[in-house]
Amino acid sequence: MAPRLVLIHGIGGPGQAEVDRKRWISALAKGARDAGHSEAAESLEKGTLAEVTLAYYGHLFARTGEQGAGTEDLAEDEALVLTELLADMARALTDTQDGPSAATLERVVAQLEPSGEAEGAGDLVRRAINAATTLLGAGPWGQAGQWAGGKFLVRDLAQVARYLTRGEPDGSGRSIDARIRDVIADALGPAPALVVAHSLGSVVAFETLHEHACSVPLWVTLGSPLAMRAVVWPKVRPQPPTTPDKVVRWLNFWDRDDIITARPILESDVRASAVGVLPRSIRVDSDGLWVHSATKYLAKADVAGPVMEALSRLISSA
């Protein structure tokens, strides 16, 4: 039986699950070759090395008739979490050497604070877009990639807010976060699997793996916002945040130019599992202006190498 690799995507607009799965595999194969696993990389691309599943949940964020930035229907509590998330990002960036100036970050936070009586969700979203535009204009992130303007960053961060607000029940009463975890749980299945989770996907995976009954020999997180102090950290479940017991090894990769990983050293915050497992955070440096994408991370030898080695161990033990 081929080893299983489950990929969990992060924030972003609607995608095509099979296209994205192939893009992730291609990037992982590139990194694997650079790490000295050329034969295994070829088998991975041919589909003979492992059963690779992309747990796709992006469609669950779609709203009927949604237009523009995709934030028109946010509830006030969701919009409030969105502004808190942006403020948390700005405050965390004050600790970085190559980020925006302190004055710019103070301006971002000020734009998020109401000057008078707030006018509901619409007012909060407008403030978020203005602040996001200021933030992107002060760093390299606005010059490439999907965040070409503040409204696009707000659109994607709104998904984090919606997940953590845990509303939007369906006909059976299942909230949006629960429905997303259902997708991940189905992809994980009843057998051991390696897991690679990106961005918001690392938060979703964290919560899902706490309910997972099978061993996870390796869990890799890429560009994770898990430890963002004001919003994600206090809202993630369970509390206090602890390594899921079924995770044997947890590697957390971050890039200093990744705007989402302003607080990247997870082992400083996450508690050890019952068997003593802690995350190990590893910095990677990518070329170009746009470094948050999953494929950028997967194409690095430092990321792909441990994944391929874990797959090899699973094959040997089968």
Backbone torsions as a table, in degrees:
resi	resn	phi	psi	omega
1	MET	NA	129.1	-178.3
2	ALA	-67.9	143.8	175.3
3	PRO	-63.8	158.0	-175.1
4	ARG	-112.9	135.4	178.2
5	LEU	-125.9	119.3	-178.8
6	VAL	-107.7	122.8	179.3
7	LEU	-103.1	134.7	-177.6
8	ILE	-126.1	114.8	-174.9
9	HIS	-78.8	172.1	-178.9
10	GLY	-113.8	-145.4	-176.8
11	ILE	-71.8	161.0	176.7
12	GLY	144.2	170.9	179.6
13	GLY	-71.0	174.3	179.5
14	PRO	-56.1	138.3	-179.3
15	GLY	-127.5	-173.9	176.1
16	GLN	-115.1	113.4	-169.4
17	ALA	-56.1	-46.5	-176.9
18	GLU	-70.3	-38.0	176.3
19	VAL	-62.2	-45.4	179.8
20	ASP	-65.4	-39.2	178.3
21	ARG	-59.3	-44.3	179.8
22	LYS	-66.6	-36.9	178.5
23	ARG	-65.1	-42.5	178.5
24	TRP	-63.9	-43.8	179.3
25	ILE	-62.2	-43.5	179.8
26	SER	-61.7	-42.4	178.8
27	ALA	-66.1	-42.5	178.9
28	LEU	-63.1	-38.9	178.3
29	ALA	-64.7	-38.8	178.0
30	LYS	-61.7	-47.9	177.9
31	GLY	-63.1	-36.4	179.4
32	ALA	-63.9	-42.7	178.1
33	ARG	-60.9	-43.4	179.4
34	ASP	-65.0	-24.7	179.4
35	ALA	-90.9	3.6	176.9
36	GLY	91.5	20.1	-179.6
37	HIS	-115.0	52.4	-173.7
38	SER	-62.4	-45.2	-178.1
39	GLU	-64.3	-43.5	179.0
40	ALA	-66.4	-35.4	178.8
41	ALA	-62.6	-41.1	178.7
42	GLU	-64.0	-41.5	178.6
43	SER	-66.1	-35.9	177.7
44	LEU	-61.7	-45.8	-179.1
45	GLU	-67.6	-31.4	178.7
46	LYS	-77.6	-14.6	179.8
47	GLY	86.7	14.0	-177.5
48	THR	-102.0	-12.3	-177.3
49	LEU	-82.3	-42.3	-173.9
50	ALA	-152.2	158.1	170.7
51	GLU	-86.4	111.2	-174.7
52	VAL	-109.3	122.3	-178.5
53	THR	-120.2	132.5	170.7
54	LEU	-98.4	115.2	178.1
55	ALA	-79.8	98.4	-173.1
56	TYR	-98.0	122.4	179.8
57	TYR	-126.6	5.0	-175.6
58	GLY	-57.6	-31.9	-178.6
59	HIS	-64.1	-22.5	-178.3
60	LEU	-71.2	-17.7	177.7
61	PHE	-85.7	-12.3	-177.7
62	ALA	-67.9	138.0	177.1
63	ARG	-120.5	139.4	-176.8
64	THR	-59.2	128.3	176.5
65	GLY	74.4	13.5	-178.4
66	GLU	-68.0	135.5	-179.4
67	GLN	-134.6	178.6	174.1
68	GLY	59.6	-131.3	-176.6
69	ALA	-79.2	-5.2	179.5
70	GLY	76.6	22.9	-179.3
71	THR	-123.8	8.9	-174.1
72	GLU	-66.5	-28.3	-175.0
73	ASP	-102.6	14.7	178.4
74	LEU	-63.6	137.8	171.7
75	ALA	-74.8	162.2	-175.8
76	GLU	-63.2	-37.9	179.4
77	ASP	-67.6	-33.5	176.2
78	GLU	-68.2	-42.8	179.6
79	ALA	-65.2	-34.9	178.2
80	LEU	-66.4	-43.3	176.5
81	VAL	-61.9	-37.6	177.9
82	LEU	-59.1	-47.2	179.9
83	THR	-66.4	-37.1	178.1
84	GLU	-65.6	-35.7	178.7
85	LEU	-65.2	-44.7	178.2
86	LEU	-63.6	-41.9	178.6
87	ALA	-63.5	-39.0	178.0
88	ASP	-63.4	-41.5	177.3
89	MET	-60.8	-44.7	-178.6
90	ALA	-63.8	-44.4	-178.9
91	ARG	-65.5	-39.3	-179.6
92	ALA	-66.6	-32.7	-179.1
93	LEU	-70.2	-12.9	177.7
94	THR	-66.6	-18.1	-179.6
95	ASP	-88.9	-2.4	-178.1
96	THR	-94.6	147.1	-176.7
97	GLN	-79.2	-35.2	-173.1
98	ASP	-104.2	11.2	-177.6
99	GLY	-85.3	-171.0	179.1
100	PRO	-61.3	160.8	179.7
101	SER	-67.8	159.5	178.5
102	ALA	-60.3	-36.9	179.9
103	ALA	-64.0	-40.8	178.6
104	THR	-65.2	-42.6	-179.2
105	LEU	-67.3	-35.8	175.3
106	GLU	-64.7	-36.0	177.4
107	ARG	-66.2	-40.2	178.0
108	VAL	-59.1	-48.5	-179.4
109	VAL	-63.0	-40.8	179.7
110	ALA	-63.2	-36.8	179.1
111	GLN	-66.4	-22.5	-179.2
112	LEU	-87.7	-13.1	-178.7
113	GLU	-92.0	127.8	-179.3
114	PRO	-63.8	137.3	178.3
115	SER	-87.0	-14.1	179.1
116	GLY	-157.0	-144.9	178.9
117	GLU	-71.6	121.6	179.1
118	ALA	-67.3	148.1	-177.3
119	GLU	-106.1	39.1	177.1
120	GLY	81.9	-162.3	-173.8
121	ALA	-61.2	-39.6	-178.8
122	GLY	-59.6	-41.8	178.8
123	ASP	-65.5	-41.5	179.9
124	LEU	-64.9	-41.1	178.9
125	VAL	-65.0	-41.9	177.8
126	ARG	-60.3	-42.3	177.9
127	ARG	-63.1	-40.9	179.7
128	ALA	-62.9	-42.5	179.9
129	ILE	-64.5	-42.7	178.4
130	ASN	-62.4	-43.9	-179.4
131	ALA	-67.2	-40.7	178.6
132	ALA	-63.9	-37.4	177.4
133	THR	-63.4	-42.3	177.2
134	THR	-63.0	-44.3	-178.1
135	LEU	-63.7	-45.9	-179.7
136	LEU	-66.5	-34.1	179.6
137	GLY	-68.6	-15.5	-177.9
138	ALA	-99.9	0.2	-178.3
139	GLY	-138.9	-179.1	-177.7
140	PRO	-76.8	-12.2	-169.5
141	TRP	-67.6	-29.7	-177.7
142	GLY	-80.1	-3.5	-176.0
143	GLN	-95.8	-4.2	-178.7
144	ALA	-158.6	166.8	174.7
145	GLY	78.2	-164.6	-173.0
146	GLN	-77.0	-15.3	-176.8
147	TRP	-100.4	67.2	179.7
148	ALA	-80.5	-4.5	178.2
149	GLY	-162.9	162.3	-175.8
150	GLY	-58.4	-35.6	-177.5
151	LYS	-66.6	-27.0	179.7
152	PHE	-76.8	-38.5	174.5
153	LEU	-63.0	-43.6	179.4
154	VAL	-63.4	-41.2	178.3
155	ARG	-55.8	-44.7	-176.9
156	ASP	-75.8	-41.1	178.5
157	LEU	-65.0	-26.1	177.3
158	ALA	-60.0	-28.0	177.3
159	GLN	-65.4	-39.4	176.1
160	VAL	-62.3	-44.9	179.9
161	ALA	-61.2	-43.2	-179.0
162	ARG	-66.2	-39.3	178.2
163	TYR	-63.5	-47.5	-174.3
164	LEU	-75.1	-21.2	177.0
165	THR	-77.3	-24.7	169.8
166	ARG	60.9	44.0	177.0
167	GLY	-109.4	-146.9	176.7
168	GLU	54.1	55.2	-179.9
169	PRO	-65.5	147.0	175.4
170	ASP	-88.9	-167.6	-176.7
171	GLY	-62.4	-25.1	179.4
172	SER	-94.9	2.1	178.6
173	GLY	88.8	6.2	179.4
174	ARG	-80.8	123.4	179.6
175	SER	-70.4	165.7	-175.3
176	ILE	-63.0	-37.8	179.9
177	ASP	-66.3	-38.1	179.0
178	ALA	-67.1	-38.7	179.2
179	ARG	-66.9	-36.2	176.9
180	ILE	-65.9	-43.1	178.7
181	ARG	-65.3	-31.4	175.8
182	ASP	-59.6	-41.0	178.7
183	VAL	-61.8	-44.4	-178.8
184	ILE	-66.6	-43.1	-179.7
185	ALA	-61.5	-40.8	178.1
186	ASP	-62.8	-39.8	179.9
187	ALA	-68.6	-36.5	-179.5
188	LEU	-66.3	-41.0	176.8
189	GLY	68.6	-168.9	-173.5
190	PRO	-96.7	14.8	-177.5
191	ALA	-126.8	161.4	177.4
192	PRO	-57.6	144.6	-179.8
193	ALA	-152.2	148.5	168.6
194	LEU	-83.6	147.3	-176.6
195	VAL	-129.7	130.5	172.9
196	VAL	-121.7	119.7	-174.7
197	ALA	-126.6	135.2	-175.1
198	HIS	-116.2	136.2	169.4
199	SER	56.3	-128.1	177.6
200	LEU	-55.1	-31.0	178.0
201	GLY	-57.3	-28.3	178.5
202	SER	-71.1	-32.4	176.3
203	VAL	-70.3	-46.0	178.1
204	VAL	-60.7	-44.6	179.7
205	ALA	-63.4	-41.5	179.5
206	PHE	-54.6	-48.0	-177.7
207	GLU	-71.2	-39.6	-178.9
208	THR	-67.4	-41.0	-177.3
209	LEU	-67.0	-23.0	175.2
210	HIS	-68.8	-17.2	178.6
211	GLU	-107.4	4.3	-174.0
212	HIS	-87.5	138.4	-173.4
213	ALA	-96.8	-11.1	-175.2
214	CYS	-107.4	158.8	-179.3
215	SER	-66.3	141.5	172.9
216	VAL	-118.9	94.8	-175.4
217	PRO	-58.6	-33.0	178.3
218	LEU	-146.9	129.9	172.6
219	TRP	-119.6	122.1	179.1
220	VAL	-112.1	127.0	174.1
221	THR	-112.3	139.4	-175.9
222	LEU	-126.0	127.0	177.3
223	GLY	54.9	48.3	-172.2
224	SER	-85.0	135.0	174.4
225	PRO	-95.5	15.1	-170.1
226	LEU	-54.2	-39.1	-174.0
227	ALA	-95.8	17.0	175.9
228	MET	-65.7	117.4	-160.1
229	ARG	-66.7	-44.1	-170.4
230	ALA	-78.6	-28.3	-171.9
231	VAL	-121.5	-61.2	-172.8
232	VAL	-68.1	-50.7	-173.6
233	TRP	-56.0	-48.8	-178.6
234	PRO	-76.2	-13.8	-176.5
235	LYS	-100.8	-17.1	-178.5
236	VAL	-69.2	151.0	-178.2
237	ARG	-122.2	143.4	0.7
238	PRO	-82.8	167.3	174.5
239	GLN	-109.4	143.5	-11.1
240	PRO	-69.0	151.8	-178.5
241	PRO	-58.6	126.9	-173.9
242	THR	-137.7	145.7	176.1
243	THR	-57.8	129.2	177.2
244	PRO	-56.8	138.6	-173.0
245	ASP	-63.4	-27.8	-177.1
246	LYS	-83.7	-5.3	179.7
247	VAL	-83.2	121.1	-179.0
248	VAL	-83.7	-37.2	-178.9
249	ARG	-147.6	136.5	-177.4
250	TRP	-129.3	115.2	175.7
251	LEU	-110.8	127.5	-178.0
252	ASN	-116.4	112.9	-177.0
253	PHE	-102.1	138.3	-179.3
254	TRP	-143.2	152.3	177.2
255	ASP	-117.1	136.5	-176.1
256	ARG	-64.5	-20.6	178.7
257	ASP	-95.3	8.6	178.7
258	ASP	-88.1	113.3	-174.9
259	ILE	-64.2	-21.9	-177.3
260	ILE	-82.6	-19.0	-174.9
261	THR	-107.1	50.7	-178.7
262	ALA	-68.6	-19.7	177.4
263	ARG	-128.7	80.5	-164.1
264	PRO	-92.3	-17.5	-171.4
265	ILE	-85.7	85.0	-171.3
266	LEU	-64.9	-31.1	-177.9
267	GLU	-66.0	-13.9	175.7
268	SER	-75.7	-17.6	-173.6
269	ASP	-121.9	-39.6	-176.2
270	VAL	-74.4	136.8	176.3
271	ARG	-80.5	153.4	178.6
272	ALA	-69.2	151.1	175.3
273	SER	-70.5	178.2	-179.6
274	ALA	-60.6	-25.2	179.8
275	VAL	-103.7	13.3	171.9
276	GLY	89.1	12.8	-178.5
277	VAL	-81.9	130.4	174.4
278	LEU	-121.6	154.8	171.8
279	PRO	-66.8	153.8	172.3
280	ARG	-121.0	113.8	-176.3
281	SER	-91.0	131.5	-174.5
282	ILE	-129.8	125.6	179.3
283	ARG	-83.1	137.3	171.2
284	VAL	-124.2	153.0	179.1
285	ASP	-119.9	117.5	-179.0
286	SER	-103.9	154.9	177.5
287	ASP	-85.6	156.9	175.3
288	GLY	92.3	176.3	-176.1
289	LEU	-86.1	-25.2	-172.2
290	TRP	-110.2	105.5	-172.0
291	VAL	-117.5	-3.1	-174.2
292	HIS	-79.8	-19.6	-173.5
293	SER	-63.1	147.9	179.5
294	ALA	-60.7	-39.7	-177.0
295	THR	-66.1	-30.8	177.2
296	LYS	-63.3	-43.6	178.3
297	TYR	-67.5	-47.5	-174.7
298	LEU	-63.7	-27.0	-179.1
299	ALA	-77.0	-4.1	178.1
300	LYS	-84.0	136.2	179.5
301	ALA	-59.9	-36.6	-179.2
302	ASP	-62.7	-28.6	179.5
303	VAL	-87.5	-49.2	-174.8
304	ALA	-69.1	-34.5	-177.2
305	GLY	-55.3	-55.1	180.0
306	PRO	-61.8	-32.8	178.0
307	VAL	-65.2	-45.8	-179.3
308	MET	-66.3	-37.3	178.5
309	GLU	-66.0	-39.0	178.5
310	ALA	-67.2	-39.4	175.4
311	LEU	-61.7	-41.4	179.0
312	SER	-62.0	-40.3	178.0
313	ARG	-65.1	-39.1	177.6
314	LEU	-63.5	-40.7	178.9
315	ILE	-63.8	-41.8	-178.8
316	SER	-66.6	-31.5	-177.2
317	SER	-88.4	-7.7	-176.9
318	ALA	-71.0	NA	NA
